[in-house]
Amino acid sequence: MPGIAIEPDAPPFPSDIPTAPLLRLSLSKLYSHDPEELSRFTSACEELGFFYLDLTDSEPTLLSTADTLFTVGESLFSLPLSQKNQYDFSAQNSYFGYKAQGAAIVDRQGNLDRNEFYNVSKDDLFSISSPPLPAPSILTENSNPIKNFMQTSHSIVTFLLSLLNTHLRLPPNTLQNLHRLHSPSGDQVRFIKSPPQPASDRRTSLGEHTDFGSITILFNRLGGLQVLLPPGKSSSSSSRWLYVQPLPGHAIVNLGDALATFTNGLLRSNIHRVVSPPGQQAECTRYSLVYFARPEDRVEMRALGGSEVIPPEGRGEGGEKKGEVVTAKEWIIRRALGHRVKLGKGVGDWEEGLGTERLSRREETA
């Protein structure tokens, strides 16, 4: 099977670990507007907010490019820490560039994260922003595959948005026109490295959160991602956090804060976290590759008009800051940097970095 195979020489995902009930959707069937597949797609977006997307028949080039970028990510994170820290631009109020392990708090207890990020800006790659941020040579030398990965991922996102636009009965191209490739936005490719955690202290490496933007396309080869099942989807509170098992040839897709906000919670931006991989996979270094699609910088984070499907505002679930309207750029900066220790953030600032968690928990707060 082409693309995104299981991590070479890594132990298999344990067969006795309960996994989250993500629907497996076929992109080729969605492209052909198969009625049953379209129904399953909209159900996934409204209920769990996560699904698998089979790319084997429709986007094999994206899968092979992702495999290439996994190798690029390994080389990137092997650079000396002093060199990587030169690309930490958080002091410039930017979430692009490098984030070192332990740079952010992950919970209300003040525990620190256990992974490295490098965020590559879409606006830099497509010469939308000027001047572009400096970058390590390993990234500039591989700008073409990164750009191809981003462009193809964005094309898939635009198609999924078109399906949601139809489902929501919005005026034509409403969602697509909020996410144009060549307009300024916070879209990015993220490289992630999560080293093995100490056997005596395996905990959350990236705390529970919702994603900042609209649609996330994730590739990983090892377990570690967990989703929080909505109320009524599990038999006990202890089993509400379930692993998402990576599948060869598939991306893991989830919706973010913007789509939850635009639809007043009809679409779910589900809460998720990253923990130590299950079983013997916990001994392996976990690499991930992500494309985050976000609304254009100028777009206001508020419910959209023009739809009889989107529920009215003020129905009881509420957003995180009721009555406040911010732009997508302001929202993403607040969320991306709201827990950074280097910027003086601590446990007392925890609420500042939250997203649409209350909308995601709508059944608990109604």
N, C-alpha and C positions, 0 to 999 in steps of 0.2 A: 504494500500500500504506500503510495507516495506521500512524502512530507510528514514532519513532526512525528517521528517514530518515538518509541520509548527510549529514555535516556540510555546511551550505550553502556553496557556492563552494569547497569543499575538493577537492584532487586525489583521484582514485579510488585505492582500494587497488591496489597493483601486481599485475598478473596473473601475473608471473613469480616471485613470492615463494612458497616452499613454506609451507603452512599446516598447523596441527594438525588431526588427524583426529577432530574432535568430531562425535558423532552429532547429527543434527537431529531432535529429538523434537517431536511435536505435543501441546500441552496438551489440545486437544479430544479427541484419541484416547485420551490417558491418562484424561481425565474419563470416557470411555465404557468404560474398562477393556478396550481393544483388546488381545488377548493378545500379538500380535507387538510392539506398542509397549511394553507392560509388560516384555517380555523385553529389549528394547533399552535401556529405562530402567535396569533392574537391572544389565545388563552395563556401561553407562556409569558407574554409581556404583561398581562394583567394579574396573573396569579403569583408566580414565583419570581419573575423578572430576570431569570437566567435560563439559558438553553444551550444545547450543543448545536453547532452548525456544521454539517458534513460538507466539506469542500472538495472531496476527491474527484467528483465528476465535473465540477464547474470551475474550480480555481486551483488547478494543480500547480500553476506557476507561483501563486502566493504561498503555497505550502513549501515549495522548494526554496523560495526566497527566505521564508522564516527559518528554515534549517540553516541557511547560510548565515543569517543574523544571530543565531544562537552561538555560532563559532566566533563571530565578531564580538558578541557580549562577553564571552570568556576571555578574549584577548584584552578587551577594554578594562575589565575588572582586575586583570593581572598587573596592571600598571601600578607603580608605587603610589602609596596613599598621598604622599606630598604632591605628586603630580596631579592626581585626581582632584585634590582639594583646590587646585588652581581654577577649577571649573565649577566651584560652588558659588552661585550668583544670588543666594538668598539675601545677602546684605543689600543687594540692589533691588529688592522686592520682586525677585524673579524666581519662579519655581522650575525653570529650565536649568539644564546642566546637572551637576553631580550632587547627590545627597549621601553622606557617609553613614555607615552603620552607627546607631545610637544617637542620631541627630534629632529625633522627634520622640515625644512621649506617645505611648500607644493606649493608655488607659487612665482611669481616674486615680489609680494608685501611683502613677508617675513612672511606671516601667518604661524603658526605652526600647525602640525598635531594634530588630536584629537582621536588617537587610540593607543592601546598597541599591541606589537607583542611579540611573542616568537618563534624563529627559531630553529628547531631541525635538526641537520646535518645528512644526510644520511651516510656520511663517519664515523661518530661517532657510529651510530647505528649498522653498519655492520663491525665495527672494521677495517675500511680501514685507518683511521688516527690514529696516536698514539702520545701522549696519548689523549684520548677523553676529551672534555671540561667538566668541572663540570656542574651539572644540579640539579635542585630542586628534592627532593624525590618524589613529585607527578609525575614527568616525569620518573624517573628511575623505580619506582614501576609499571608504565604502559608502559614500553619499548616494551613489546610483542605486544599489540594492535597497538602502533605507528609503530613498524617495519612491522607488517602485512599490515597496511594501506599503508605504503610507498611501500612495495614490490608489492602489487596488483596494486597500482596506476602506478608504474613504468612499470609493465607488460602491462597495457592498453596503456601507452605512447609508448612503444616499438612497439605495434601492429599498432597504428596510424601512427607512423613513417614509418613502413613498407608499409602502404598504400600510404603515400606521396612519398616514395622512388620509388614505381612503377609508380605513376602518373608523377613524374618528369623524369622518364626514366634514373635514375642514376644507376651506377653499383650496383649489388646486395649487400644489407646490408650496403650501404654507410652511411645512416643516423643512422641506428641502432648501427653501430660500433663507432659512435661518442658519444653514450649515454649508455655505458655499466654499469650495476648496480654496479659491484664490482671494478670499476675504480674511481680514485679520481675526484670528481666534486662538484659543488655547490648545488646539489639537497637538498631539505629540505622540512620538514613539518612545516607549519606556523600556530600557533594559534593566533587569533586576537580578541580583545575586543574593541568595539566602544560604549562608554556610550552615553546616550541621550545628545543632545546639548541644550544650553539655548534657550528657545523659541524666545528670542529677537535677537539671533545671530546664526542662523542655516546656516552654510556655508560648503564648501568643507572640509572634514575631512582628506582625502588623495588625494593630487592634481593629476591633469591629468598626465598620464604617459603611457608608454608601459612597458610590463613585460620584465625582463632582459634575460630570458633563452629561452627555446624551446617550451614547452607546459605546461600550467597551468591547474590543475584540482581543481575546487573550489566548496565547499559546504557552502551554507548559508541558513538561514531560514527567514530572513527579507530582505526587499528591502534596497537600499542604493547604490548598484553598478549602475553606468551609463556608457554607451558606447557612443562614438562620431560617429554618422553616417557618412560614407564617402560622399563626394560631389555627388549630384544627387540622394541620397537616401531619402532626406527630402525636403519639400516644402519651408522651411524658415530656416534661421540660428538659430532662437530662438528655433527650435524644433530638432536641431541636437543632443543634449544631451538627451538620453532617458534611463529610468530605465530598468534594467533587473529584471524581476519578478522571484523569486525562485520557482521551481516546485518540488513537492514531488517526490522522486525516481530518480531525475535527478542530474547530475553534470553540472556545467557551465564550458565549456572548451574554452580556447583561446590560440592563438599562440603568441610567444614572439620574441624578437629581433634576436635571433640566426637564426630562420627559415627565418625571413625576410632578414637577411644578407646573409645566405647561398644561397638564391634564388634571390638575387638582387632585392628584393621587389615584386616578383611574389606572394609569400605568405604574408598575411598582419598581422603584429603585431599591432593590433588596439589600439588607444588611449582610455583610460578609466579613471574613477575617482570614489571616494566614497564620497557621500554626506549624509545628514540626511535622514533616511527612509521616505517614503511618508505617508501622512495622520497620523492616530493615531499611526502607528508604530514608529513614531519619538519619542514617549515617552518611548520606550523600549531600553534596552541594546542589542546591535547587536553583536553576536559572529559568527566567520567564521573559517573555516578549509580549508587549502590549501596545495596542493602538487605542488611544483615547480620542473619541470624537466629541467636540464640545461646540456649543452655539457660538456664533460670531461675537466678538468682544462687546459690541454695542447693544446686543439683544437684552431686553429686560426679562428678569426671572419672575414671571407672573403667569397666571393661567391665560390660555389663549381664548379669544372670542371666535365667533363664527361657526360653532359646533353645537349641535343639540345632544351630542353624545357625552361631551365633557361635563361632569357635574358642576353645579354652581359653587362659587367660593363660599366659605364660611359654613360648610356642612358639618363641622365638628372636629374633623381630624386636625386641621391647622398645619401651617408650615412652621419652620423653626423660629422665624421672627415675624410674627403676624403683623401685617400692615406695612412691612418694610419692602421696598422694591429696590433691587440692586441690579446692575448689569452683570452679564455672564463673566466678564473679566474681573469685576470686583468680587463676585461670588467665589471664583476659582482661586484667586490670590488669598482670600480670607481662609478658605478651606485648606489650600495646599501648604500655607505657611503658618497656620494657626496653632500648630503644636511643635514648632521648631524651637529647640532649647537655645540654640545660638542667638535667636532673636528675643530671648528673654521670656519665652513662653513656658508655663508650668502647669501644674494641676489646676490652679485657680483660673486658668484660661481655657479649660477643657471645652466648655460650652461654645467658645468662639469658633472652634474648628469643626463643629458638627454640621451635618447636612440635613437631609430630609428623613431622618430616622423616625420622627413622629408620624410622618405620612406613611412610611413603610410599615409601621406598627398600627395601621389604621383600625384594625379589628380589635386591638387591645384598648384603644382610647375612645372608640365611638360610644 
